[in-house]
């Protein structure tokens, strides 16, 4: 063998050894990694989030309901106003008369099919209704335990309309049934078109590649990433059949953003853009969604309706070309406006309320149960009241001062169901003051001091005289000498006048007669947790509570002793609609209803001739009303908690830095309370 041949053989052997080493050292681990990744994808089970619902709006003769509230609810749920007889998901309004075609819903007590409702409104009430009892589906207000800020719910492939299933393939991957994860002819066509155009105008990705890209979060297209994608798509097709890949695609693919929340999956996309179930989408709506896949931001129908419409029509043309739809359907869909849902809201609108829901179910279910069971949590939240509450808080700057913050809690007077809650004037605030901010409650404590006297002091009633004058109490810190808000003393006055006019010295006189220890025992029985070394300033509200805790306390008066617990949750079911939990029914307080009614008489007088008389003299709100103002030193906290037979509302106003303000309960919190009540 000649020397050159020996050298060639040597170099060939050396190259072979090198390539073999490369294969074992790099390619084999790379293959093993991609194989592991695709196995993970194939075995992936969707985390089923727990869904939180608002209350369902019940419609029946006699129900209190304004046209503004009904229209708001219909718009929020994505019902489209029409002039013709309404179809599913539409309504027609002719003056005070409404025709509504509901979408149907799986309620905890059973499935309701889409129903035609006819009703008339008169004087803020439902005058007539046919059928006599109906309800709209509840609004979804949130999901539980999805830390990636993604919103998705799975759907089976056989639940998806055929036009969507075939239409997706017609637009995104016509060779889907024939390739093995990668379409080399598609790549070649795309490469040729891109070369001719001098840039990237077409991609060659199959549905399987798109799924891999989405699962692996590949946002940049480098050569190595493309190799990963090609190999992974090929391996994935060995592990899943075409049916399974399509199902995973529809449940996984990205359809856009709702604020910080990423919309993944067909179910969420249908609800977000059209407020419909998947099986209720029209051909035009289906084509809009398929068109969005190419570029959810670029074709965002809310921001770029012209682009979205053009893209939708491209999809419709493709469907006509492939025989998925006929010419008549094609023309009708192309001539249909987008008709997007207008029910999108800032995520923060419900976040503060959901904080309460989370707290109240934390002790009932483990974190794993909340992730896996797909719970359906039905709450008392009233979307229209929540909207009005958020609006009221937002106007704090306009009515009072831009230096102030606000928290508002609204519940049902009779049941204690939490109807609305906002913890800031700014809907994007991350701090829920209604639930977290403990502030001194001031004179809000007084009705409970007088109730304690009625309950624990034989012979005491609101005609009993108290002394409204200078008083001094010895404490370890020295003498404590409270003063009245006007620095005056009225002498001997009845307990009724002392409470109605919020007299500090007379209230302390009563507190001394009750005794601090006896008062502490009584207040702790109401659910407060006060240490027995409390200062006598407790008689005047030197006690820190959150607005939500104050709401609990005043529900005792609003419900006439039926409840002293504010509850957000009606019931909870699993994904098979089996009831897992109902609202916790708190033990009723063992208090005299007659004594509660006596205090309510004083709370009513406060709104007509006492510290809250502006409600009826200035704002002309309908009577009867009940309530109590509260102010702490130098206006650091302004409170009003009041109710009628329908609503109990607590409003707090103050500065986060606890600096003084010029506001009292009657010229601060009461202003917001009155405006909110007027709007309800």
N, C-alpha and C positions, 0 to 999 in steps of 0.2 A: 504494500500500500504506500502510495507516494505521500510525501510530507504534507502537501496542501490538503489531500483527502483526510489525513489523520487530524489535521487542525480543524477542518470543517466538521468532522465527526465529533471532535472534542467540544466545539462551540455549540453544536446541535444538542449534545447530551447536557451540556451546561444550561442551555436555554430551557430544555425540557424540565430539568430539575428545578430551575428557577420558577417556571410557570406552575409546576406541581406544588412547590412551596407556597407560591402565591395563592394557589387554589385552596390549600389546606389552611394557610395562615390568615387569609383575608376573605376569600369568596365563601368558604364553608361557614365561617362565623356569621358573615353577612346573611347568607341564606337561612341559617338557623334563627337569626334574629327576626328576619321578615316572616319566616314560618311561624314563629312564636306570636308575632304581632297579629297575623291574620287569624291564628287560632283564637286569640283573645277577642278579636272582632266577631268571629263566627259564634263564639260562645256568649257574647255579650247579651245580657238581658236588660231591658229598659228599666231604669229606676222609675217606678210609678209614683209621681208626686201626689201628695195629699192636696186636694182642691178645697179652697175656702169660698163659700157662697154667701152673698147677702141674703136677706129674707126674700121670699117670693111675694110679689104684690098680689094680694087677694082682692077680688072684685065682686062686690055684692051690694044690693040696695041698702042705702043708709050709711054706707061707709063714708067717712070724711075723706075727700080727695079733691084737690084743685086741678084745673086744667093744666096749670103750669107743672104740677108734680107728675101728672100722668104723661104729658108730652115729654118731660125730661126722662122718665123711666123708659118710655118707648124708644126714644132716641138712643139712650144709653145701651139698650139691649139690641140695637141695630135694626129696629123695625123701620121699613121704608114707607114714607107717606105716599099715597097714590090717590088718584081721582076715581078710578074704576073699583069694582068690588075687589077687596084685597085677597091676595094669595098668601101662602104660608110666609110668615115673616114680614107682612105688610099691614098697614092700617089706613083707614080713611076717616078723616074728621070733617064733619059738616056742622059747623057751629058747635053746639053742646053735645052733638051726637057722634059716637065713635063706633066704627066697625073694625075689629082687630082679628087677624087670623094668627093664632099662636103657633109656635114652632114645636110644641110638645116637649116633655121633659120626664126624666126618671126621678120622681120625687121619692122621699123616704117611705111614703105610704103607698107607692105604686106608680106605674107608668101612666102618664096622660098623653093621649094622642093630640096632634094639632087640632085646634078647636076654633070655630068662628064665634066671636063674642060681639054682642051689640049692647051698648050702654049709653045712657044720657046723664049729664051732669047738671046739677042745679044747686046754686047757693053753696058751693064748695063741698057738695056731697054727691054720691051716686044716687040718682033718682030712680032709674030703672036699669035692670041688667038681665040679659038672656044669654046663656043660662043664669040661674039665680046665684050660682056660686062658681067662679072660675078664678084662674090665677095665671100670671105670667111666669115664665121660667126665671129663676134667680140669677143675678149677675155674679160672674166669677170675680172675686176681689183679690185673689192671690193664691199662691202655692206654697207648700212647706218644704223646707230642707232641700233646696237646690242651690248649693253654694257656688255654682258656676254661673249664676244669674241666667239660667236658660229656662225657657218655658216650653214644655213638650208633653204630649200625651200620646200613647201608642194607639194604632188602629190596625186591624187585620186587613190584608189585601182584598179579601172578598167583600169587605164593607166599603171599598172605594169604587166609585162609578167606573165602568169600563172605558168611558171616554177619557178619563184621567189616566188610567193605566196604559191604554194604547197611545193616548196623546202624548204622554211623557216620552215614550220610546220614539214616536214619530218625529219629535222635535230634538231630543237629546241624543238618541242612539238607535237608528233604524236597524242596525245589524245586531241588536242586543241578543236576540234568540240564537244567533249563529256563531258569534265569536266566543272565545274562551277567556274573556276578561280584557283582552287587548285587541283592538281592531287595527291591524297593520295597514289595511287599505285606507282606513279613515285617517291614520297618521300621515300616510303618503299624500292623500288629497289635501289635508290641512297644510302640510309642508309646502306643497306646490303653490297653493293659493297665497300662503304667507310670503313665499319667495317672489311671486309675481306682484304682490302688493307692496313689497318692500317693508313689511312689518307684520305683526301678528294680527290677523283678521279672523282667524278661525282656529279652534282647538280640535284635537283629535281624540279627546278623552271619552271613554265609554262611561256608561252609568256606573259600572263597577269601579272604574278609576275615580270617578267623582265621589263615590261613597268612601273609598279608601282615603282620598284627600281630605274629606270632611272628618272622618274618624280620627285621622292622624294629625289634624289641624295643620295641614300643609298650606301655607298662604303664599310662600315664595316658590317660584319654579326655577330651581337650579337643575343642572344635569344629573347630579347625584339624587336629588329628590325625585326626579322623573324616573330614574332607574328603580328607586324604592317603590314608587307607585306602580310601575309596570309589573314588577315581580309580585308585589302584594296582590294586585288585581288578578293575576294568573293563579296564584295560590288560593285566593279566596274563592274562586270559581270551582276549585277542587273540593271545597269544604261546605259550600252552600249551593243549593239549586237556584235556578233563575227566579222562581217564585219567592224564595226567601230573600234573595238580594233585592228584588223590587220592594218587598215589604219593608226591609230595613232602610232602603233608600227613602221611601215616603215618610218614615218615622224619624229619620236622622237629618235630612238635608236642611240647610239654613235658608230661611225665607225673609230675613230682615231683622230690624231692631224696634223695640218699644222702649225708648229711653236706654237704660242700662241692660234691659232684659233682651236676650237673643231669642228670636222666634225660630224654633226648630220643629220640624214635623208638620204634616199636612193638617192635622186637627187644629193646632194652634194658629196656623196661617189662615185657615178658613174663618176662625173666630176673630182673629185680629183685624183682618182686612174687610170681612163681610158680616161678622157677627152671626155666622150660620154653622150648623153642623155640616160635615162633608157631603152627606147625601142630599143636602138641600141646595147645593151650589148650582147655579145655572151654567150653561155652556160658556157664556161670556166670562163668568167669574172663574170657571175652571181654567180657561185659556189665560186669564190674567195671572193666575198663580203659577202656571207652567212657565209663562213668559218671565216671571220674576227670577227664576232659578239662575238664568244667565248672568244677572247682576242685580241683586236685591237693592243695593244703594242707588245705582245708576237709573234703574227703572222703578224706583219707589213711587207708587201711585199717589201718595199724599203730597210728596214734594215735587214730583215730575209727572203729572197726569198725562201730558201729551206724549212723553216717551213711553209711559206704561201702556197707553192706548195703542200706539204704533207697534210696540212689541207684541201686545195681545193679538193684534190683527195679523202679524206675521205668523203667530202660532195657529190662528184660525185658518190661514191660507194653507199651512202645512197639513192641517187636519182634513181640509177639503181635498187636497192633492192625494192624500193617502186613503181617502174613502171613509174616514172616521165619522165625518158628518156630511150631510147632503147640502146642496146649494141653498135651499131655503133656510136651513138652520144656520148656515154660514152667514148669509146676508143679515138675518135677524140679529145674530150675535155681534156682527161688525157695527151695526147701527145702534147698539145698546150703549148708553153712557156707563161709566165705571161703577157708579152707585156704591161707593165705599161706605163702610160703617163710620159713623161719626162718634162712636162711643169710646174712642181712645181717651184715656185720662192720664194725668201725671201719676206715676207710680206712687208718689208720696201721699196721694189723696186717701189711700186706705192703709198705709204702712202703720200709722199710729194705732188704728183700730186692731190691726193684725197683731201688734205687740200684746194686746190684751188677750186675744185668742190663744196665742202661744203660751202665755202664762197659765191660762186656765186649763189647757190640756196637758201641760208638762207633767203633772202628777198622775195622769190617766194612762199615758202610753210612753213606751221607751222610744228612744231615737230610732232604733232599728225598725220598730213597728211603724213609725211615721213614714219611714222611707219605703218600706216594702208593701204595706197594705193598701196603698192608694185610697186613703181615707177620704170621705166626702164630709166636710165640716159645714154645717148649716148654721148661720148666725142670725142675730137680730138686726144687723146693720141695715138701715134704711138709706139707700143711695141718695135720694133727694134731700133728706135731712143732713146727710154727711156733706153734700154739695153746699147747702146753705150754711152749715157750720163752718166749713173751710172759707167760704166767702166772707163771713162775718169776721173771723179771725184775721183775714187778710186786710180788712179795712181798719184795723187798730190804728195804723198810722194816720189814716184820714180822719177818724173820729176823736182820737186821743193824742198820741205822740209817737214819733218814730223811735223813741228811746225805750218803748215798752215791748214786752213780750206777752203772749196770750196763751191760755189753755182753756178748752171748752169741752164739757162732757154732757151728753144728752141721753136720757133713758126714758123708758115708759114708766109713768107714775104708778100704774097698777101692778105691773109684772116685774119691774126691775130689769127688763131686757135692754141691753145697751144698743141704742139706735145710732149714735154717732160719737166720734171723739177726735179732737185735733189737739196736738201738743205744741203748736207754734203758729204764728201768723204767716210763716213761710212754709209752703207745702214741701219744699225740698230740705227742710231742716232735719238733721239726724238726731235731734234731742227731743224726746217725747216728754214735755213738761207735765202733761196731764197724768202721766203714769209715774214719773221719776222725780219731779221737783217737789221736795218737801218744804213747805212754807208755813209760817205761822198763820193761824186761821182767824185770829182776832175775835170779833163779836159773833162770828158764826157759832161759837160754842154756847152762846147764851140760851137758845131754846132748850138745849140739853141740860143746862143748869136748872132751869125752871121745871123741866120734866122730872129731873131727879128729885126736886123738892116735892112735886106732886106724888111721886112714887114712894118717897121715904119719910116724909114729914106728915104725920097725922094732923088733920085740921087745916093744912095749907091749901089755899086756892089762889087764883089770880086777883081776888079782891083783898088778899092779905096785904097789909101795909109794910113797906120797906123804907129804910132811911137812906135818902139820896143826899149825902153830905160827907164831909171829910171823915176819913177812916184810916187808921194806921194799924198794921199787923206786924208783929215781931217775927223776924226770920234770922237764920244764922248769918246772913249778910247784912243785917241791920233792919231798921224799920222800913216797911213797904207801904207807900201812901199813894194809892191810885187816884187819878183825877178823871173827871168827865171830859168828853170831847169838846164841850163848850166852856170848860173851866168854871162851870156854875153848879150849884147844888139846888135841888128842888124841894128839899126837906122830905117830909113823909109823903110817899106816893104809893099807889097800888102796884102790886107786882105786874099787873097788865100794862100799866103805863111805863113801868121800868123796862119791860121787855120791848114794847112797841117803840119807845123812844131811845132804846139802846143805852140806858143809863149805867155807867160803869160802877159808880159807888154803891148804888142800890143793889146791883147784881153781886158785888163783893159782900155786901151786908147779908144777902141771902146765902152766898157760898159759905160764909162763916157759920151761919145757922145750921146748914147741912153738915158741915165738917169735911175737911179735905179728904180724910180716909174714906168716909162713906161715899163721897162723890167719886173718888177714884174707883172704888169697887163697882159703882153703877156704870161708869163710863167703860170700864174694862169688860163689863157684861155686854155692852153694845158692840164689842169687837175691837176697841182700842187697846193698845198695849202701852200703858203709861206706868212708869216706875212709881213706887210708893213714896219716894223722897221728893215728889214734885213740889214746886214752889206755888204759893197761893196765887201767883200770877196766872195759874191755870184757870182761875175763875173768869179771866178776861181773854182766854184763848191763847195763852203762851204755850202753844202746842203745835208741833209741825206735822202737817198732813199734806198728801198730794191732792190735787183736785179730784182724782178718781176715788180716793178714800173719803173725801168730803161728800161725794155723790152717794157712796154707800150709807153714810150717816143720815143724810136727808131723805133717803128713800124710805126710812122708817116713818117719816111724817107724810110723804107723798102717797104711800100705800096704806096709810092708816094702820101700820103695824103688820101688814101682810108679808112684807119682805124687808130685809135690811142688807140685801146682797145684790149687786149689779152683775148680771151674767151676760156674756157675749154669745154664748153657744146655745142653740136650740137642741140639736142632736148631731150625732156622728154616726155615719154608716161606713161599711167597708166597700170594696169595689164590686161586691156581689149584692149591694144594697141591704145588707143585714145590719140592723141597728146594733151598734157597739156601746153607745153611751148616750144618755140624755142629759139635759141640763141638770146641774146639781141643785136640788131644792134645799135651801138653807132652813135650818130650824127657826121657826117663828119666835120672836122675842116674847118673853112672858111679861108683857106690859099691858096696862089697862088701856083699852081703846078709848075710853072716856077721857083719860088723861092726855092721850095723843090728840084727840079732837079739841081739847081745851087749848093746847099749845097751837094747834092749827088756827083756832080763832084769833089768837094773837098774831100769828104769821100773816093772816089775811088782813088784819088791821094795819100791819106794817106797810102793806102795799096801797092802803087808802089814805092813811093819815100819819104814818110813821116815816122811817128813814128811806123807805122805798116808794113813797107816795107818787114820785114822778112817773111810775109805770102807768098809773091811772089818770093823773092830772095832766101830764105833759104828752105822754105817748098814747094815751087813750086806748090802752089795751083792754080787751074784753075781760070782764070779771066773771067769776071770782079768781083772784090770784093769791098766792101764798109765797112768802120768801123772807130772807134775812140778808142784810148787808153785813160786810165784815171789812174792817180796816185795821192795819197794824201801825205801829209807831212811825210817824213821819211819812205815811202813805207808802211804805215799802211793799205792802200787799193790799190790793183792792179785790174784794170778793163779792159775788152775789150768787146765792143759791136759791132758786125759786121754782114753783111748779103750779100747774093747774091739774085738771082731771086727766089730761093726756100726757103731758111732758114734764119731766124734772130736768132742770138744766143748771149746771154749775159753771160759773165763769171766774177765772182768776186773771188778773192783770198785774204786772210788776216788772222790775228790771232784773236781768240775770245776775248783775253784780250787786244786787240787794241795796242799791243806793236809794235815798228818799225820792218820792214823786209827789206832785201836788194833788194826787187823786185819792179819794175815799171810795168806799164801796158804792156810794150813791151817785158819784159823778165819774166813776171809772168803769168798773166791771158791769154795773147796771146798764150803762149805755149799750154795750155789746149785747147783753142779755135781751134788752128790750127790742133791739133791731132784729135779732135772730128770731125771737118769739113772733114778731110781727110778720116775718117772712114765712113762718110755718102755719 
